[in-house]
């Protein structure tokens, strides 16, 4: 195919021009939404806390459960899960 285009440069230029103008027409027709920063809704929130030298059970009792209780009755929350680890 490349060899054929080498021997037929007019065909190669015609193909390039067709693709260019087809892309330009598509861009200007506003059929495809063009967004540089599309809007999206995040369906997850991560909260990270640290307590140096603490055991997982003390992190859970001192931090995780309090955060769960504070956000439990907010609108839109379907599921709460926590993970407590050392430190």
GIHURA-V12443 format. One record per backbone hydrogen bond with DSSP energy under -0.5 kcal/mol. NH is the residue of the N-H (numbers start at 1). CO is the residue of the C=O. E is the energy in kcal/mol with one decimal. If there is no record, write none. Layout:
# GIHURA-V12443
NH,CO,E
NH,CO,E
This chain:
# GIHURA-V12443
5,1,-2.1
6,2,-2.0
7,3,-1.8
8,4,-1.1
12,8,-1.6
13,9,-2.3
14,10,-2.4
15,11,-2.4
16,12,-2.3
17,13,-2.5
18,14,-2.3
19,15,-2.3
20,16,-2.3
21,17,-2.7
22,18,-2.3
23,19,-2.2
24,20,-2.2
25,21,-2.5
26,22,-2.0
27,23,-2.3
28,24,-2.1
29,25,-1.2
30,27,-0.7
31,26,-0.6
33,31,-0.6
35,33,-0.6
42,40,-0.6
51,87,-0.5
54,51,-1.7
59,55,-2.3
60,56,-2.2
61,57,-2.5
62,58,-2.8
63,59,-2.3
64,59,-1.9
65,60,-2.6
67,63,-2.3
68,64,-2.5
69,65,-2.4
70,66,-1.8
71,67,-1.8
72,68,-1.2
74,71,-1.4
77,74,-1.1
78,76,-0.6
87,54,-2.0
